[in-house]
Amino acid sequence: MVETKSFQAETTQLLDLVIHSIYTHRDIFLRELISNASDAIDKIKFESLKNPELLENNDNFEIFISLDKENDRLTLSDNGIGMTHEEVVENIGTIAKSGSKAFMQKLKDSKENSDNGTDIIGQFGIGFYSAFMVAKKVILITKAPGETKAVRWVSEGTGSYTIDSTDERSERGTTLILELRNEEDDRGFKTEELLNEFKIEELIKTYSDYIRYPINMNVEKEIMPKDAEGKEIKDAKPESVIETKTLNSMTPLWKKSKSDLKDEDYNEFYRSNFHDFTDPMETMHTKVEGTLEYTSLLFIPSKAPFDFYSKDFARGLKLYSKNVFIMENNEELLPEHFRFVKGLIDSSDFSLNVSREILQSSKQLKVMAKNVEKKVTKTLEKMLEKDREKYEKFWVEFGTSIKSGVYSNPMMNKDKLQDLLVFNSSESEKMTTLAEYVSRMKEDQDKIYYVTGKDQKSIGKIPQMEQLKEKGYEVLYLFDKVDEFAIEGMRDYAKKEFKSITRGELNLGENSKEEKEKTEELAKDNAGLIDKIKENLKDKVTDVKLTNRLKSSAVCLVSEDNGISMGMEQIMSQLPEGAMQGLKASKVLEINPEHPVFNSLQNEYSKGINSDELKDYSELLYEQALLIEGFELDDPVGFANKISNLMVKASK
């Protein structure tokens, strides 16, 4: 029975963008479809290691292209794993799943930043839909192993599709039929060129030459007739014959010598095999010989995939044995903090029928993983040293992953990763390493100071920065949610302790003892006032103190050295319900006794300990300090009313 289904929300708009707006070169569609076919063959080969019956006596793997010039059709077939009815509905609807909104936002951002849309297309699982750039109708016929019927899916890319069962394909695999448009784009590309055998061969050589399976096509060829002895017959007319031609070399790129390869070769291989539309930021091609022999080809992408920081992101490297694919996304080969690396390892030390469990516990794999980690680390260190601009672009995309590695296991990863960390700071518009920070420290400075916040502009204005600026001490600016957790886990760098300027006492400079004694004397003289403010703010702060850390500001909030910080509290408040949401920082309200506001507090207290104005002043100062720290007020209306009432009283 034929069913008509609608794509999920936003798919029609996304299809229109794919067809008309995103791709720079429309002929890129062929690379995408061939890569999908290659992946389908990889999957059946992998599944058949445990279940040989899935091959159904059909292990002569190939991708086949057919051209029908009379009906303007291009057909691409494979004998890969195929799909069931449910898988077709699920997989062909990828564009309409969770990635669609993220894709739309990323596309919007790229346009605002004048980026090319092709920089983001590869980050989303929509390569199949590139077929609609050249096709007015797409027909997909697919059959999974063991299924009695194939599935037929048809769409014109207008927001709906039909799906039903069919006998059109009897063997496992997928056939994709494109009914081509008859048009020419503004770059001069004509869809009718796709019916030319030479054009198809050119596209295969350009984009898919390293695909591991033969890409075959029947081509017309003229030959001279021959006699019984095999000699060409003189003056005879050439005869047209059809022969099957393999269009790709199938030579694994990673097996070639690095000296024989250019950047363009690596870039095209990466884009084709890892479904990205941007060139990689960095390529690492290594051949190891000795007791353990393997070849690794690793890439650092230029852009983070849209789902990079989600639980759905599939990390790990592809694993081959003697050029034959045996495993996808092997997580054991990469530490979690290098999850952004894409690539493969080919080793003759692994058997093709090795089980996943044995492989993951193997000694060889652990040695390879250790070597891969060292290689990536050295590559990043070199990039940081030799090409700072490039490294900072990398950091924007993947820095959080490195910092998460420090936070998740500081004991194991601190020494490995600490010199890869870069931060914004009060001393430089550019980012700084910890080593650079330490090299600039003042002679009397014994700590590395940091502060958390939303952005550089807001951090630079917080009251706690005043004393640091006066002393000329540099402060690291931590903007990322994971930053403070990583710093807390590290504790120190080069034997210099990390110190938050919003936690505990700072005790800065040689005059701190004298200043502290003066402040303590003032606190004794105003003990009643301080106790009353503390009473007015019960359940909101753990203490109220006079401070010498402020210069022009009246008040600030700090958290105690023990327990979580205020920055951590803000992060935890954004977590899903039940996930440590109730944790609160122990807040201390610090008041500047040199500020005129303190005189106002003293005056109100002298009028009587139950002064309503003193209560309002106390709450206003606390709420003011909350706003400065970036917290939202529990009662913004009450805050506004208190300010209005004080303004009215002041005018009388």
Secondary structure, DSSP 8 states (H G I E B T S, - for coil): --EEEE--TTHHHHHHHIIIII-S-GGGHHHHHHHHHHHHHHHHHHHHTT-GGGGTT-----EEEEEETTTTEEEEEE-S----HHHHHHHTTGGGSTHHHHHHHHHHHHHHTT--THHHHTTSS-GGGGGGGTEEEEEEEEE-TT-SSEEEEEE-SSSEEEEEEESS--SSEEEEEEEE---B-TT--BGGGGG-HHHHHHHHHHH-TT-SS-EEEEEEEEE--B-TTS-B-TT---EEEEEEEE-S----GGGS-GGG--HHHHHHHHHHHTT-SS--SEEEEEEE-SSS-EEEEEEE-SS--TTTTSTT----EEEEETTEEEEEEEGGGS-GGGTT-EEEEE-TTS-TT--HHHHHT-HHHHHHHHHHHHHHHHHHHHHHHH-HHHHHHHHHHHHHHHHHHHHH-HHHHHHHHGGG-EEEETTEEEEEEHHHHHHT--TT--EEEEEE-S-HHHHTTSTTHHHHHHHT--EEEE-STTHHHHHHHH-EETTEEEEETTBS----STTHHHHHHHHHHHHHHTHHHHHHHHHHTTTT-SEEEE-SS-SS-SEEEEE-SSS--HHHHHHHHTS-TTSSTT----EEEEE-TTSHHHHHHHHHHHT-TT-HHHHHHHHHHHHHHHHHTT---S-HHHHHHHHHHHHHHHH-
